[in-house]
């Protein structure tokens, strides 16, 4: 088995192949290493809402790249900012998921931050990434993925223009925030199911029309399979901390005879 590469992963995303990933919020390199060997196509480390410092991202990306891993490492960065995006890529991420992209200009800024001059503004200092992604700027530019999150009222309103931004690999639905964006009182508010599904369908259609990848953040494998069947091209199963608690609770119920 050959190790997965950033360039191949980005090519698959751009070709709208079906891809599955897993979401990590814990700074636990040993468990991340095991998850990277399960068979997922990517492991995404959450630097926005997860419990990961820069050191944690570096440990997690290193763990993801171990021999026998089937996955590349992605990072959801903390903000649409050249520092956060460049730091994640310098640490060896194969791509970034960028939150709170509201406009085409926001998407262009994300692409520029992940791209070396003259086409972008990424500062050159590829530290760990030079071992796997680069260090030639043009090769790095072609290898890394840039995914824009659609999760706000403005982002949804501008999704067609966002998908058309050159250099954007794809878009990614953040369902909790998107449900709030369409009027939900909470991320679990079922009263807005219809309008939420309409929004999801619009995002999927916009990506298909633009020929870019369309991703969805999901809580379990069943939901991931459903979103892929609806036309989304990649999906993340989330997350290590939630599933750890669920598995432990299930085992406790079995041990007590209350399952």
N, C-alpha and C positions, 0 to 999 in steps of 0.2 A: 504494500500500500504506500503510495506517495503522499507526502504531506500536502495539504491544501495550500494554495497560494492566493494572495490578494488579487492578483491579476485574473486568475481563473474565476474566483468568486464574483468579481465585478463583471466579468464577461457574462457569467450566468445570470446575474441580476439584470444586466442590460438586455439580455435575450429573453427576459421575462420567463425564465425557467421556474419551476416550482421549487421553492427552497424553504427549509424549516430551521428555526433557531431556538435558542433558549436564553432566558433572561436572568442575569445575576445581579443581586443587590448587596451581597455579603462580601466582605473582605476575607475570603477563605480560599487561598490558593489551592489547597489540597482538594477541596470539593469541586472547585472550578476545573481542576485538572481531570478529575473523574468525569465530570459532565462533558468535557471536550472530547472524551473518548466514547461517548454513548452512541454517536451516530448523527448528531445534529450537524447542519452545514455551517452554523455560526453560533458563537456565544457572545451575547452583548452585555457589556459591563455598564451599569447605570451610574453615571457621574452626576446626574441631575437630582434624582431622588434617592439613590442608593447610598449605602454607608461606606463609600470608597473615597479615600483621599487620592492624590496623585500616586503615592507609594502603593496604594491598593490597586490602582489601575495597572501600574507597572507589573506588580506581582500577578495579577489576574491575566494580563496579556501573555506574560511569560509562561504561566501555567497552561494557557490555552494552546500554546505553540509546542507543547511537548511531543516527543515521538509517539506516534500512535493516535494522535488527535485527528479527528475527522473535520474539525471546525476551524474557521478563522475567527479572530477576535475583532469585534466591533465595540465602539463606545458611544453611548448616548451622552453627549457633552452637556455641560452645565448651562451653556448659553451659546447663542449664535454670535460668536466672537472669535477673531483670529487667534487669540492666545489659547483659548480652550480647545479649539479645533486643531491648531498646530501642535499643541502639547500632546493631545491624544494620538495624533498621527506619528509624531516623533517617538512616542513610546512603543510604537509597533502595531497600532490598530490598522486593520485592513480597510476600515471605513468608519464614518461617523453618522450617527442619527442626530439631527439638529432640531431642538425643540422650538416651539412657538414661532414657526415661519408663517407670517401673515400675508406677505405680498411677494410678487415676483422679484422685487428689489431685495427682499430678505433672502430669497433663494439664491440670487446672484451673489450676494455677499457671502453666503455659506460656501458656494462653489469656489469663489475667489480665495477664501481663507484656506481651502484645502489644496490649492493649486499654486505651484511656484511661478514666479515671473518668467516671461512677460505677460502671461495670461491670467495671473492671479497675484496674491499678496502674501502667500505663505513664506515665512522666513526660513532660510536654510539652516538647518541644524539637526539632521535626522538621527541623532543619538542611536537608540536601539533599532529604529526602523531600517537603518542602513544595512543591517544584517539580513533583512528579508524583503524589504520593499524599497527599491532604489539601490544606491544613492543617486543615480542619475535623475535629475528633476523630471525630464520628459517621461521616463519610465514610471516614476512614482505618480505623476499626474494621471497617467492612463490606468494605473493599477488600483487606486483607492476609490471607494464608493462614497457618494454624498447623498444622504437620504433626508428629505425635509418632512418634519412632522406636520400633519394637518390635524389641528385640535382646537382651533378657535373660530369664532364666528367670521372673522375677517379672512382667516386662512381658507375656510370653506367657501366663502364668497369668491375668493380669488384662485381657487384650486386649478382651474383650467390654465390660467396664466402662469402659475407656479410650475405646473408640469411641463410647460413649454420652454423653460429656462435651459439654455445650452449648458451641457456639462453636469446637469443633475441626473443622478442615476435612478432616482425613484422617490416615492413619497411613502409615508408611514402614518397610519391612523393611530392616534392616542385616544382610545375609546372613552376613558374616564373624563378627560377634559372635553372631548367632542360631545359627549352626552350633556355635560353642563352647558356647552356652547349652544345647543339646540333647545335649551330651556329646562333641562332636568334639574331637580332640586338636589340631587346627589348623583354620584356615578352609578348607583344602582336603581335609579328612578325608572320604573317600567312604564310609567304613564307617557313617556316620550318615545317609546319603542318605534312607533311608525315613522316619526320624523327622523329619528336617529338612523334607522335602516335606509331611509331615503338619502340621507347625507352620506352614508357609507357607500351606497350605490353610485352616487354622483362622483365621489372620490375615485372609485374603481373605474368608472367610465372615462373620467378625465385622464387617468394614467394610461388606459388602453388606447385612447385616441392619440395621445402624445408618444406612445411607444416606450414608456418608461415603466419601471417596476412599481408594483403597488403592494404595500405591506400592511399587516394588521397585528396589533398587540392583543394576545388572547390569554385567558386564564388556564386553558387546558387543551389537551390534544384534540378532543372532540370539536371544540370551537374552532381550533386552527384548521381542521379538516373541512369544516363547514365554510369558513371564509375562503379557503382555496377553491372549493367547489363553486363559490359565487363569482370567482374570477380574479380574486386577489392572487398575486404571484408568489408572495412569500409571507410567512407568518411566524411570530414568536410565541413560544409557550412560556408563561411566566408564573412564578419565579422561584428561585432556590429557597428563599426564606419562607414563603407561603407554603410551598410543597413540603418543606421540612416539618412545619407545624402540622399540616394535614396528615402526613404519614405517621407522625408520632401520636396524634390524637386517635387515628384509626387503630393503631396497634394497642393503645391503651384500652379502647372500647372492646377490642377482641379479648384482651387479657382479663377484663372484668366481666366478660360475657354479656356485654350490653350492645354489641355491634348489630 
